[in-house]
Amino acid sequence: MGRGYIVDDTVEVYLSKLCEQQSDHVTGLVIGQNSIQRDFVVMACRTPSREEPLVGAGKSPDKEWISEHARQVSRMLPGGLSVIGVFVISDADAKETLASLRQLVFAVQRLISSESLWKADDNEVTDCVTLHINPKSRKISCRTFDIKDPKSLAKPADWKYQAAVCSSWSTMSCCVKVDLLVPLPDNKACTKSMDECLKEGLKVWTYQIENAVCLIDGIQLPDDAELTAGQKRNVRQVLTAQLLVTPVRYKHAVFTPTDVVQRCGGALSVRGAIHSRAYVHNNKPKAKLAEKILKKDVVSTMVTRVQMLLDELLAPEDESKGVGTDKPGTGTSPHLWPHLLCLIINPLHRRTSLYSPPPQKRNK
Amino acid sequence: MTMIVDSNGIETGDFLRVRGPLELKCILDSTDVTLVRKAISRTFENLRYHVNSESCVLRVQDSPVIIWPNKGVHVTPREITTSTMCEELHKWIQTDEQEMAGKRSAKKKGKKSSVARVISLNLMMEVTKPGPLPAPILCKTIQKSHFLSTTLPMDCVVNIRSADTIKDAFEGLLEALTHQLHEMERVMLCHMKGTTLSVPEPFHFLLPESRGLVTAVYPAGVPDSQLEPQRKELHERFELPEDRPYFRRANAYHFPNELYKDGYLRNPHLALTHPTLDDGKVYLVHGLYSYHHYMQDRMDDNGWGCAYRSLQTICSWFQQQGYVERPVPTHKEIQQALVDVGDKQGSFVGSRQWIGSFEVHAVLNQLLGVTSKISFVSQGSEMASKGRELANHFLSEGTPVMIGGGVLAHTILGVAWSETSGQIRFLILDPHYTGAEDLQVITDKGWCGWKGPEFWDQTAYYNMCLPQRPKAI
């Protein structure tokens, strides 16, 4: 049996509008939450058009551009929501577009996961949805691909609209104190970049968060306990999470116990707090899922934040070297961030357009 | 009720033991010794601050119980409060504790309650805080310096008495943690050479005569032989005899909930009931040994290896008492040692030839540097008159005795002897056992058991090898 997507009816309205605009070949992202039982789609958002369209691209989707859009959107999504697929509105036959949709969904997920330090476990859903909509007939063709399997074939899936899909999702939030100290290499001995050093430090940190004990409203629930047991299903619950860590030595840590003291060329420190808020669907979610969603958000928020801070730190160096041309998709320019940051989106509370500002405005 | 007789015959209560790594990380700007010491001390000070902060969390293993000792000893789940008796924590632990304790004395129900229970805790840190807190900032320092990074293997134990509440016990534990960080700091600084540092490692030692556990911190990588001054201090502080080791790493206390990974049984004789002789006394081997017998180590020595196994049991005693670091020798190593001392020809190595008490004596001397006394009886019936000699041996030396000669080899672990009546029983460990490490079988079938004087072949001659304890700490 294929996957079943429960789709918020505002998505239907949104897609219909796009169909009415008659602009052929519109692509965009499908945003929602996967769970083993069922998948939820809370939002769709169109890819912004390039200011200077690619020459000779024809009708095939601009993979690089769409992936970059997906990457930036992913960074901004609150916990529990992620880009779970792509859509295309096109006159072409659904069967004909399937191959390019397949390529597109793989490209999108590859770029998003390249930034993530989160290790997917066996229980994680790795199916992604592709949606083809004929603007005239409004016929929807919904297929999924397992992106963990490069040879995976399209599987038909169910796409069903429902009102107020996420109106009573629970929220879990926490504030994680961060105190990271990472050595920088002694130049002679090593040529590792700051970026790499920080990434290694973050890996150790991520490992600790992944293995942390998670308390929900002060209690450690069994993995298979229902998160909202005994609660009314249509009431939005606000839960507080606590994370308890053991400073375990990550197996790929830079130092072995025998090298207690190492030469270094300096250090990087990250200090402060990460605020995380994650949304969990209301279809009898298990405590384990809620925990995973929260931890994943803590990790990705931290990674994104550190990347931003590092971009800022590296900015003057980059400029003097002339890096940071108008090639989209590098995402390392700090000028981009103020634009993105002013966009506080939360599709669960407020519908805000996700497709402004276009990425190439960053160099203005 | 929860008292136990441990391997040394000492009674102890339940333990609350917390373990967990703590990260010790800092930048050493300078190689100036005073500044390095200052930086390290500051980092330790910071760790002590964390351990005494609200972030410090102790989690009872295999249970939902979590304790914040610095939040007025806050406990979850709610059913437990600060005034709950510490013993009640056992109810919350869903473990195979019975299985662990029962592996050795499985069906003997009476035994179960006599095993000291250990409540194991993990030292953790809560990283979440009630917000809001400022967003992170990134700081970069470029300066040639040194980076100190290691994890401290924290390991603290407190004894809990039946009247102790959660509050009492955890306050004690926190004190122990703070104290251990002080000790680790002291040891680390004391053994610092230039910018070379050793990780401080805690070890627990059980003092004789129910005087409880003592924790000592030793620098990793520094051998016992270089730590004699530290041990001397400990011997003085606890008024212990200065002729035998108590604080070598090998003397560290083995908690009842820890299994021996090498698979050998320890002190199987503890499962036996000692004989009662009129006006008699029981004299036993001191400390720990492991039971070596036929067919172990994938070595088929059935029919010829009994003296080798008895010798291995003796070697295991010297190793576990901390006298030697050398692992128990294999049959081949034993044979090679005999060739090396000129006792045997080269062809002896790899053969299946028997050895006797004199060879055991020679190997102990060659491989362990241990001297032995040899005692001789021309007839097994004379063994009945060896009461005083054996009693004195177990009193002063306390080592397992190998006995061989005309017939089979055995290990003598103790003697029950009445000075007035001359009645005698021998505690025998039989190396001819070929089965699995099943304590029940070994004690029920007498592979380890008390034997009367008729046990000895009344007409055969016997030689006893009585290893002597070196005088060392």
Chai-1 contact restraints between the chains, C-beta under 6 A:
chainA,res_idxA,chainB,res_idxB,connection_type,confidence,min_distance_angstrom,max_distance_angstrom,comment,restraint_id
A,C174,B,T128,contact,1.0,0.0,6.0,A-B,restraint_1
A,C175,B,K129,contact,1.0,0.0,6.0,A-B,restraint_2
A,C175,B,G131,contact,1.0,0.0,6.0,A-B,restraint_3
A,C175,B,L133,contact,1.0,0.0,6.0,A-B,restraint_4
A,V176,B,V127,contact,1.0,0.0,6.0,A-B,restraint_5
A,V176,B,T128,contact,1.0,0.0,6.0,A-B,restraint_6
A,K177,B,V127,contact,1.0,0.0,6.0,A-B,restraint_7
A,K177,B,K129,contact,1.0,0.0,6.0,A-B,restraint_8
A,V178,B,P136,contact,1.0,0.0,6.0,A-B,restraint_9
A,L181,B,K25,contact,1.0,0.0,6.0,A-B,restraint_10
A,P183,B,F147,contact,1.0,0.0,6.0,A-B,restraint_11
A,G218,B,T76,contact,1.0,0.0,6.0,A-B,restraint_12
A,Q220,B,P64,contact,1.0,0.0,6.0,A-B,restraint_13
A,Q242,B,E126,contact,1.0,0.0,6.0,A-B,restraint_14
A,Q242,B,T128,contact,1.0,0.0,6.0,A-B,restraint_15
A,L243,B,V127,contact,1.0,0.0,6.0,A-B,restraint_16
A,L243,B,T128,contact,1.0,0.0,6.0,A-B,restraint_17
A,L244,B,V57,contact,1.0,0.0,6.0,A-B,restraint_18
A,L244,B,M124,contact,1.0,0.0,6.0,A-B,restraint_19
A,L244,B,E126,contact,1.0,0.0,6.0,A-B,restraint_20
A,V245,B,M125,contact,1.0,0.0,6.0,A-B,restraint_21
A,V245,B,V127,contact,1.0,0.0,6.0,A-B,restraint_22
A,T246,B,G20,contact,1.0,0.0,6.0,A-B,restraint_23
A,T246,B,M124,contact,1.0,0.0,6.0,A-B,restraint_24
A,P247,B,P21,contact,1.0,0.0,6.0,A-B,restraint_25
A,P247,B,E23,contact,1.0,0.0,6.0,A-B,restraint_26
A,R249,B,T151,contact,1.0,0.0,6.0,A-B,restraint_27
A,F255,B,S149,contact,1.0,0.0,6.0,A-B,restraint_28
A,P257,B,V199,contact,1.0,0.0,6.0,A-B,restraint_29
A,V260,B,T150,contact,1.0,0.0,6.0,A-B,restraint_30
A,V260,B,L197,contact,1.0,0.0,6.0,A-B,restraint_31
A,V261,B,H146,contact,1.0,0.0,6.0,A-B,restraint_32
A,V261,B,L148,contact,1.0,0.0,6.0,A-B,restraint_33
A,V261,B,T195,contact,1.0,0.0,6.0,A-B,restraint_34
A,V261,B,L197,contact,1.0,0.0,6.0,A-B,restraint_35
A,Q262,B,F147,contact,1.0,0.0,6.0,A-B,restraint_36
A,R263,B,H146,contact,1.0,0.0,6.0,A-B,restraint_37
A,C264,B,S145,contact,1.0,0.0,6.0,A-B,restraint_38
A,C264,B,F147,contact,1.0,0.0,6.0,A-B,restraint_39
A,G265,B,K144,contact,1.0,0.0,6.0,A-B,restraint_40
A,G266,B,T141,contact,1.0,0.0,6.0,A-B,restraint_41
A,G266,B,I142,contact,1.0,0.0,6.0,A-B,restraint_42
A,G266,B,Q143,contact,1.0,0.0,6.0,A-B,restraint_43
A,A267,B,I27,contact,1.0,0.0,6.0,A-B,restraint_44
A,A267,B,T141,contact,1.0,0.0,6.0,A-B,restraint_45
A,L268,B,K140,contact,1.0,0.0,6.0,A-B,restraint_46
A,S269,B,C139,contact,1.0,0.0,6.0,A-B,restraint_47
A,V270,B,P136,contact,1.0,0.0,6.0,A-B,restraint_48
A,V270,B,L138,contact,1.0,0.0,6.0,A-B,restraint_49
A,G272,B,P134,contact,1.0,0.0,6.0,A-B,restraint_50
A,G272,B,A135,contact,1.0,0.0,6.0,A-B,restraint_51
A,G272,B,P136,contact,1.0,0.0,6.0,A-B,restraint_52
A,G272,B,I137,contact,1.0,0.0,6.0,A-B,restraint_53
A,A273,B,L133,contact,1.0,0.0,6.0,A-B,restraint_54
A,R305,B,P136,contact,1.0,0.0,6.0,A-B,restraint_55
A,L309,B,L138,contact,1.0,0.0,6.0,A-B,restraint_56
